[in-house]
Amino acid sequence: MTQAFDDDKTIVIPRPGGIQRAVTKPPSEDETLVPELNRASTGGSFTVSGIGTNPIVDAATTLIALAVELRNTAVVNNVDLLHKQCLNQMREFENQLRKADIEMDDISDARYCLCTVIDEAVLNTPWGTNSMWSTKSLLSIFYKQTWGGEQFFAILDSRMANPAKNKHLLEFMYICLELGFEGKYRVDPNGYKQLDEYKDRLYRELSRLKGELSRELSPNWRSNVPEIINNSKKIPVWMMVLVLSAGLLGLYMTLSYKLSQQADPVYTRFATLIPETQVESENSKMFVDYANQLRQLLSTEIEMNKLMVVEKVDRVSIVILNGQMFDSGSANLNESYMPLLEKVGQVLTTVPGKIQVIGHSDDQKIFTARYHSNWELSLARANSVVRYLSGNERLATRMTSEGRGDAEPMFKNDSEENRAKNRRVEITLSLEQDQNRTIQNQANKPKYGQPSNTAQTVSGI
């Protein structure tokens, strides 16, 4: 990675790793979690040697390259090992800066920004969202904070007040932004515009500093440069890089769209490959009474048509009708639904069982840079609900998530109203064998009345 900023606005970015690949087995201490990164011979960590003149960027090269790689890694089976290696590498980063006689304030701010970049890269992947990283982020370990997306830009604004003194740190932060860090602007409707303004302002300032430095070091350099080099500068390097990048991006989006069009029918066939069957069992009565208990606890929300309770012979589901729970094409929870999820979370802590959060969508096809299919979007929405409910420690270890796209509509997708109902999240509870006795005791309590013999009932709409 280069640390110098020239007049062509060129930056060499680590290769993200190309095709996504899954880790086929849990790696040991002697194996590489990210194949593109070289392993050091000792310490069980990965390293990439820096080659620049900026000591901060040079020390951070390994972790910056790792952040790029993680954004494009589909599966990491041993997140604990990855977490341990990142902690070790972060301490090595600090040690290198100390040896380079970097001021402690600069070390602290650089480490804060680097922790934030790594945490964002991990927590915006499906495997990272559902891992221990959400409760043990690097930022929480080193700074006792949970999210640095806002503080990153506060540090940047503060350091921009004296760019000449903070040149090395500003170069490092500029590289983080160019490699995709978004922080608080990820959820801002105008986030991309504001990020571009930050990067442009920062680039201009760094270019100005670099220009002044170049004149002082070699004011007569042009007299020694062959004419052929001057002629080659007629087409700026940054323009060639921009055109090439645009072409590659267009090719990637085209291929991704075609793949999505072919994959959607496959997802649907997989979901309906084995039709759902319901067989009466000795536990069917338990689930009827179990559902009645949930209806009592959530009666207000049911009356307001915010959710419904559905029981089947082997499980009970709380169906959140999320027509307004997420914005179109987004997996970010709307704040107005957070009190409802808080109430559902409290109710779930009062009952035993495994919890599966399932995302569903309507039949309107979607293709964005982030979500290439309804299946991906429904999974991301389920992950958002799991992440929010995991704030309750008593639920965190009980939950899994799944996306089913438009494969299981509750209503025909023949009107906007029905499509809104099909855009839903189901929180399904099922019982393990050793929990049946507990539910049986609850079902025998008279306050729930006489159980129904119906195999399936629906309330709420």
N, C-alpha and C positions, 0 to 999 in steps of 0.2 A: 504494500500500500504506500502511495506517495504522500508526503506531507507538504510538498511545495505547492503553492498556488501561483500559476502563471496567468498571462493575459488571455489565454484561450479557455479558461474555466474548465480545465480537464481534470478529472479525478479518476484514478484507477480503483475499481471496486472489486473486492474478492468475488470469485465465481461462486454463485449460490449453490452449486452442486448439481445443476441440471435436473434430470428426472428424479422425482421423489421416490424414495425407497423405504421399505419397512425394515426395522431391525428384526432379523429372523430368530434371534434367541437373546435372552438376557445376557448382556456383556459382563465379563468379569473385570477385575481391576486392571488386567493386562490387555483388554481389548479396547478398540476405538469406538466411541459412540457416534462420532461424526466422521465418516470415512475420508473426507477431503482434508482433514486436519492431521498434521504429523504428530505422533506421540513422542514425548521426551523419553529418554532411556531410563529415567528415574522419576519417582514421585507419582507415577500413574496418571499424569495429566497430559493434555494436548498442548502443543506449542506451535506458533508460527513466528519466525524471526522477523523483526522489524528491520527496515533498511533505510529509514529516513533520518532527518536531522531534528525532528520534533520529538523530544523525549517522552512526552505524554502519549502521543499517537504510537510511537515505537513500542512502548510498554503495553499498550492496549491492543496491538495488532491481533493477537490470538483471540481475545474475547470479542473483538469487533467482527472478525471472520466467523466466529462461532454464532454470533447473533444472526448474521445473514443466512448461515446454514440452517439454523433451527427454524426460521420462518418457512423453509421449504422442505422440512422433514415431516413425513406423514405420520410416522410412528416411532416412539422411543419406548422400549419395553422397560428399561431400567432407569427411571427418572431419578431415583435416589442416588445412583452412581453419578449421573450427569450433574446433579445438584452438588455433590461432594467435590467433583472436579472443578466446578465453577467457583466454589468457595476457595479452594486451594489456588486457583489461577488468579482470583481477585486479590488474595494476600500477596501473591508473587508480583502482581501489578503494583501494589503499594510499595513493596520492597525495592523494586526497580526505580521507582520515583524517588524514594529516600536516598538511594545510592547516587542518583543524579542530582542531589541537592535541590530538589524541587521544594518550594515552600509548602508548609503543612496545609494552609488554606487551599492551595491549588490541588494538593493531593486529595483532600477531603471532597472538594467539589467534583474533581475528575472521577473519583471512585463512586460518588453519588450518581452522577450521570451514567456511568457504565453499568452500575447495578440496575438502574431504571431501564436502560436499553435492553439488557438481557432479560429482565423480568417481563417486559412488554412482548418480546419475541416469543417467550415460552407460553405466557398466559393467553396469547391469541391463537394458540393451536388447540385442536380438540384434545390431544393427549396431555397437554399442559394444564388446561382448564380443570380437568378432573383428577389432577395429581396432587401430591402433597405440596407442590410449589405454591398453590394458592394461599396456603397458610404459613409457609416458610419461604417467602420470597427473599432474594438477596438483600433487598432494601430493608425488610423487616429485621433481618439478622444484624446488618451493619449499622442501621440508623433508627430502628424501632418505628419505622413508618411502613405503610402498606401500599402506597401508590405515589410515585414521584413525577407523574405526568405534568403537574403544574409547577412544581419546584424547579424542574429542569429549565423551564423558560424564565423563571425568576432569576436563577443563576446566570442565564445567558444575558438578560437585560442588565443585570448588575455588572457583569464583566465587560459588556459593550461600552460602558461609561469610560473605560480606559483601555482601548483595544491594543495600544502599543505594549503596555505592560502585560496584558493577558493574551498575547498572540497565540501561544502554544495551546492554551486551553480552548480558545475560540476556534482554532483549526480543528481540534479534536471534536468539539460540539458540532461544527459544520459537517464533518464527516458522518457523525451519527444521524443528522437530519437527512443528508443525501442518501444514506443507506436505508431510509424508510422509517426512522423513529417519528412518531406522531404525538405521543403523550396526550395531553388534555384535548388536543385538536382532533383526535380520532372520533369523538362523539359530537364535535361542533359542526353545525350545518355548513359553516363557512371555513371549516378547518383547513382544507387544502389551499384556499386562497391565502389565509394567514400564514401557513407554513411556507408558501412560496415567497411571501414578503419577507419573512425572517431570513430565509436562505439567500435571497437576493441582496438584502441589506448586509448580511454577514459576508457574503462573497465580495461585494464591492469594497468593504472595509479591509478585508484581508488582501485583496488585490492591490489596494492603495499602499498598504504597508509593504507588501512584497515588491512593488514597483520602486518605492523609495530605497529599499535595501539593495535592489539590483543596481541602481545608479551609483550608489556609494561604493559597491564592491568592484564594479568594472565599468566605468563610464565610457570607455572606448571600445567596448566589446564588438560593436558592429563592424569596425574596420577590419577585423580578423575573420569574419564569417564569409565563406565562399558565396558567390552570387547564386549558386544553385539552391542553397538553403533558403535564401530570401525569396526566390521564385516559388518554392514549395509552400511558402506561407500565404500565398494568394487565397487559398481555400483554408479557412481556419480549422484547426483540428477539432474544436468543439462542435463545429457544424457537421463534420463527417461523422463524429460520434453520435450526434443527435439524430441524423438521418438513419444511421445504422440501427440505433436503439429503437427508433419509431418503427422501422421495418420489422425488426425482431418481435417487438410488442404486438404489431398487427398480425404477424404469423402465429404467435402464441395464442392470441385471442381467437383467431379463426379456427385453429385446431382444437382449442378448448371448447368452442361452441359446437363444433361437429361431434366431438366426443360426448358432450352433454346430451345432444339430440339422440345419439345412439344409446346412451346409458340409461336415460329415463325409462324407456320401456322395459329394460332389464330389471331395474329396481322394482317396478310394478309387478313384473312376473314373479320375481323372488318373493315379494310380500304376499302374493296370492298362491304360491306354489303348493302349499299345504293348507287347505281350507280349515278355518277355525271350527272345531267341534266342541259341543258342550255335553258332558255326560254327568248325569245326576250322581252325587256321591253322598256319603254320610256327612260331609262337611258343608254341603250346599246350604243347609239351614243356618249354619254359623255365619255365612257371608251375607245372608238376608238380614240377620239381626245386626251384623257388623255395619252394614250400610245404613240401617236405621239410626244407629248411634251417630254416624257421621252426619246424617241429615239433621239430627237434633242440634249438633254443635255448629253446623253451617246453615241453619235455617234462614237467617237474615240474608245471606249472600245468595241462597237459592231463590228466595222470593224476589230478589232484585235481578234475577236472570243473569247473574255473573258466572255462575257455575252450576253444575248438576252432578248428582251422584248416581253411578250405574253399578249394579252388582251382577255378577255372573256366578256360575257354580264354583269357580276356583279363584275368584279375585273380586276386588272392589275398586272402582276408579272414581277419582274426583276429576271431572272434566271442566277445565277452565276455558270458557268461550272467549277467545282472545282476538276478536275482530279489531279491537283497539289496543291490545296488549303490546303489539309491536308495530312500528311504522312499516310501510310497504317496503319489502326487500331488505329489512333490517332485523337483526337479532338482539338489539339493545332494548331492554325492558323500559317501557314507559313508566315514569314515576307514579302515575295515578294508580297503577296496578300493584305497587309494592305493598301497601297496607293489606290488600287481599292476600297476597302471598305470605305476608307475615302471619295472618290469621290461619291460613292453611297449614303453615309450618308448625304453629302452636298445637293445632289439632292433631297433626301427624305424630307429635311427641307423646300423645296420650294413648296411642294404639301400637301394638307390635306389628312386625312383618317387614318384608323386603319392599323397597320402594323403587319403582321404575318410572322415570319421567319420559314420556313419549311425545314428540312433536309431530304435528300434522299440518298440511297445507291444503289450499284449494287446487283446482286443476289448471290455473293460469300459469303457464310456463314462465320461468325466470332465468335470466342469464346476466350476471353482473361480474365485475372483475373479482369480486370476493366470493360470490356464491354462484356456481355454475348450474345448479339444478334445485328443484324443490326439495329433493332429499337432503342436500347439503344445508339449505336454509332451515328446514325443519329440525335437523340435528343441532344446528347452532342455537336455535331458539330453546330447545330442550336443555342444552348445556347452560344457557343463561339462567334458566329457572333453577337448575341444580346448583349453579354457583351461588345464586342468591339464597336458596334454602340452606346451603352448607354453612352459612353464617351461624346456624344453630348447631352446636357441636354434637348434639344428640341425634342429628339426622345425617351428618356428613358421611358416616361409614355405611349407611344403609341404602344409599341412592346410586342408581345407574341411569344412563340416558340413552335414548335411541331416537332416530329420525325415520319416519315412514312416508314422507312426502304426501302425495295425493292418493296413495294406494288404498286408504281406508276411510272414505268419506262417510260421515254420519247422515248427510242429506244429499240429495241430488244437486250437482253444481249447475243448476239451471237459472239461478238468480243471484244478484249481488248479496242479498240477505243470507241465502243458504251458503254461499261461498264464505261469507264472514263467519258463519257457524262452524264450517269445516276447518277454518284456520284456528286450531285449538291446541291446547296442551293437556294431556292426560297424565294424572299422577296415580299410578296403579299400585295397590298394595296386595301382596300375596303372602301366604303363610308357609313357613317351614314346618317340618314334621313336629318338632318339639314345641311349636307354638299353638298347635291345635287345641290342647287342653285349656290353655288360657282363654282362647276365644270361645270355647264351649261354655266355660263358666260365665262369661259375660253374656252369652246368648240366653242363658237360663234365668237371668234377672228379670223380674216382672215388669220393671219400668219400661222395657222396650215393647211390651205387649205381645200378643200372639204372633209368631212368625208366619210370614206368607209362604205358600207352597210354590209360588211362581219362580221359575228358574231365573228369570231376568226381569227387572223393572227399572224404569227410568223416572227421575224426578227432576224438576228444575225448569223445563220448557214444556 
